[in-house]
Amino acid sequence: PYQDIIKRLCSCESLSAIGRALSASTDTISNRISRASRQALALNATLSACLHPDEDLVADGFESFCRSQYFPNNITLLVGASSQYVYAADHVTIRRKGSMTVQQKKTRAKLETTWKAEPGGIETSFSRIAHELLRVYAATNHSPITLWTDEHKSYPRALARSPHLCLLVQTGFIRHKVVSSRKARTTRNPLFPVNYLDRELRKDLHEHVRETVCFGRNVNRQMERLSVYLLWHNMMKPHRARE
């Protein structure tokens, strides 16, 4: 019952809860989600080849973690400004930041003797999203395209890394505009599409709920669940549930 699994996954049910409801093991549920994710990615690739977007775009990073909070990640999302269709998502593991106790700093240092997050990972991730922006630009009838982001310093550097994007920005065919991330998250905020998606992911995917005991333990599996959710968001859920 793939449709039942997808609905339950996107309604903030954990794998254990889905397994109990459907009388199946968590391994079985995980396997079905993995299979569904491949179909979701294939369908997204098929649609991407024939879409002709007529809207501006918004990009931002969604922060979560996998395995433990010593391995936070940044999932960059490229979203349509009016449709809120998610065109692309890219994952990168980043270094733990923020305030930490002395013991937590020691634990992080110990873990980094084995593996350390790549410096500039967010910039590299955004550069991959920027390549998807080129594909959208090639298929659109909407010119010029405005790309809205917050004031993260990695974003302009990532755009400058692509000679094609850099030329399009310089000639005005693509306009990069920034908005403070501290601005009120209302519908009038140009970053509303990604702010809205951020809220939906926190609400609908159990592993991304704040201070949850349910969290991802494998990056590939986590991104599989995200791809299934984006299938639900893009193609199955009404644009506005109340309507």
MORAQUI-V671136 format. One record per helix or strand of 3 or more residues. SS is the DSSP state (H for helix, E for strand). FROM is the first residue (numbers start at 1). TO is the last residue. Records with the same first field share a line. If there is no record, write none. Layout:
# MORAQUI-V671136
SS = FROM-TO  FROM-TO
This chain:
# MORAQUI-V671136
H = 2-9  15-22  26-48  102-111  121-139  153-161  163-171  192-204  206-208  219-236
E = 57-66  72-80  86-93  145-149  174-178
